[in-house]
């Protein structure tokens, strides 16, 4: 839903809230025009129905793009955590070749496009899977569970 319609709905909701508050209800309750009490109830009912429809429309408009964004974010997060654990492990074990492959920042991972992201996270996962059995890896955060969490099949 566009911002203008959302603002209008918010304003109507605020007006209903003010009119129904104990500070102002005595102003219109039992006074002229007599239909105001009935009309405010009808307005409140209709406002609830329109708000529910607006929420459904907002939820329906995201679709596959929103699901993809959530999947990408989850994959980026899991890959970054594993990459940092691997970078620490490879640095402490003196394996600078593999250290260079996983020494990436969060923003570097987030900038990757779809296929590049899949390729990079697959490489990180593969290095993590291979490093799990190495001495000292578990103490540095390189675990089978963490390497499995960044699995491409599970995330993308």
C-alpha positions in Angstrom: 0.0 0.0 0.0 1.3 3.4 -0.8 2.3 5.9 1.9 -0.6 8.3 1.3 -3.3 5.7 1.9 -1.4 4.4 5.0 -1.3 8.0 6.4 -5.0 8.5 5.7 -5.8 5.2 7.5 -3.6 6.3 10.4 -5.4 9.6 10.7 -8.8 8.0 10.7 -7.6 5.6 13.4 -6.3 8.5 15.5 -9.6 10.4 15.1 -11.6 7.3 16.3 -9.3 6.8 19.2 -9.7 10.5 20.3 -13.5 10.4 19.8 -13.8 7.2 21.9 -11.5 8.4 24.7 -13.1 9.1 28.1 -12.0 12.8 27.8 -14.1 13.4 24.7 -16.8 10.8 24.8 -19.0 12.9 27.1 -19.0 15.7 24.5 -20.9 13.7 21.9 -22.5 10.9 23.9 -26.2 11.7 24.3 -25.9 15.1 22.5 -26.9 16.4 19.1 -26.6 15.1 16.5 -28.0 11.9 17.9 -26.8 9.8 15.0 -23.2 10.6 15.8 -22.9 7.7 18.3 -24.2 5.2 15.8 -22.1 6.7 13.0 -18.8 6.5 15.0 -19.5 2.8 15.7 -20.1 2.2 12.0 -16.9 4.1 11.2 -15.0 2.0 13.7 -16.3 -1.2 12.2 -15.5 -0.1 8.6 -12.1 1.1 9.7 -11.3 -2.3 11.1 -12.4 -4.0 7.9 -10.4 -1.7 5.7 -7.3 -2.0 7.9 -7.5 -5.8 7.7 -7.8 -5.6 3.9 -4.8 -3.2 3.7 -2.8 -5.6 5.8 -3.7 -8.5 3.4 -2.7 -6.4 0.4 0.6 -5.5 2.0 1.4 -9.1 2.7 0.5 -10.2 -0.8 2.5 -7.7 -2.6 5.9 -8.9 -1.4 5.7 -12.4 -2.8 8.8 -14.1 -4.1 11.0 -11.0 -3.9 10.5 -10.8 -0.1 11.1 -14.5 0.3 14.3 -14.2 -1.7 15.5 -11.3 0.3 15.0 -13.2 3.6 16.8 -16.2 2.2 19.7 -14.1 1.0 20.0 -12.4 4.4 19.9 -15.7 6.3 22.6 -17.1 3.9 24.8 -14.0 4.3 24.6 -14.1 8.1 25.4 -17.8 8.3 28.2 -17.6 5.8 29.7 -14.6 7.5 29.8 -16.3 10.9 31.4 -19.4 9.4 33.9 -17.3 7.4 35.0 -15.4 10.5 35.5 -18.6 12.4 37.4 -20.1 9.5 39.6 -17.0 9.1 40.5 -17.2 12.8 41.3 -20.9 12.5 43.3 -20.6 9.4 45.3 -17.6 10.7 46.1 -19.4 13.9 47.1 -22.6 12.1 49.3 -20.7 9.6 47.3 -21.6 6.5 47.4 -18.2 4.8 46.2 -19.5 1.4 42.8 -20.7 2.8 42.8 -17.7 5.2 42.7 -15.3 2.2 39.8 -17.2 0.7 37.6 -16.7 3.8 38.8 -13.3 5.2 35.8 -11.3 4.1 33.8 -8.6 5.7 30.0 -8.6 6.2 29.6 -5.8 3.6 31.6 -7.7 1.0 29.3 -10.7 1.4 26.2 -8.4 1.3 27.3 -6.8 -2.0 27.4 -10.1 -3.9 24.7 -10.7 -6.4 22.7 -13.9 -6.5 25.0 -16.3 -8.3 28.1 -14.7 -6.8 26.6 -15.1 -3.4 25.9 -18.8 -4.0 29.4 -19.4 -5.3 31.1 -17.6 -2.4 29.0 -19.2 0.3 29.5 -22.6 -1.3 33.3 -22.1 -1.2 33.1 -21.0 2.5 30.9 -24.0 3.3 33.2 -26.4 1.5 36.3 -25.0 3.4 34.3 -25.2 6.6 33.3 -28.8 6.0 37.0 -29.8 5.3 38.3 -27.9 8.3 35.9 -29.3 10.9 38.1 -32.3 11.6 41.3 -30.2 12.0 43.0 -29.8 15.3 41.7 -26.7 17.2 38.9 -26.0 14.8 36.0 -26.6 17.2 37.6 -24.3 19.8 37.7 -21.6 17.2 34.0 -21.9 16.2 34.4 -24.2 13.2 31.9 -26.9 13.9 29.9 -29.3 11.7 26.7 -27.6 12.8 27.9 -24.2 11.7 29.3 -25.5 8.4 25.9 -27.3 7.9 23.9 -24.2 8.7 25.4 -22.2 5.9 24.4 -24.9 3.4 23.2 -23.6 0.1 20.4 -26.2 -0.1 19.0 -25.2 3.3 19.2 -21.4 2.6 18.6 -20.6 -1.0 
